Structures are given as C-alpha cells and as structure tokens.
C-alpha cells in the first residue's frame, strides 16, 4: 500500500483517502490518522491513548493503532501489527513491560501516506476525475436546451 500512496496525484491521494474511508479502518483509527495528519505526522502513543481516546479504552486504541500500522499508514516501529508465525504467548510481566515501552514510543505516519493525505485534503486537484470548468457546464446546458426544443 505504501507504494500506492506514493503514486503521483491524483492516484496516490485518492488511494490514501479510499483506504481511510474503507471498512478496513475503524472510526477510532480514522480519527487517529486524520489527527496525525493535522498534527505534523507524529505523536506519543501514550498521549494518543490517554488524551485523544481515553473514553474508549486502551484496548480499542491499541487495536486502532495496530490496524493503521498494518495498512501502511503508520511506520512499523510500534510492533503492533502481528505477523504470521509470531509467538504471542508471553508472561504477564513481560507484557506489562512491553506495553509501558510502547506508550513511550512515537506513532509516526509513513511519509507516503502523510504527503498524499495532505495533498488530498488541501486541493480539489486530488480528485481522480477532471474538474469540470464553468465553460463546459454552460456548453452542456446550451446543448441540452437544443435537444429539448
């Protein structure tokens, strides 16, 4: 997906927006991604969990961040996206240490996604369809009126 986000406009920005709108991303993950785009692309995981989405609970927030990481929206530095063959059975103490370590890390948008979403949100030129000019609309109306008479 990262290679698709990096495609030249309008394709890359359209792909980024489509992924963000898709059912693959939860509402909480969508909120995190858009806030990260608006906040410069990087934020501490602990501040995201406690400050942005504290009312939804830590588990949902971490699942949202996992989904963003697996979709190439976040850099894979958090280690949340499970990979096939990984052993997920660990002792409770090790899990607590891992969680505390995670809270101190930065969640960073991938440059490809960040740049594409910024472009998508900032310009109408990121549409996959050409922009219809006023002259084209007037010509269509004139032609349509000719068919009605």
Order of alpha helices (4+ residues) and beta strands (2+ residues): alpha-alpha-alpha-beta-alpha-alpha-beta-alpha-alpha
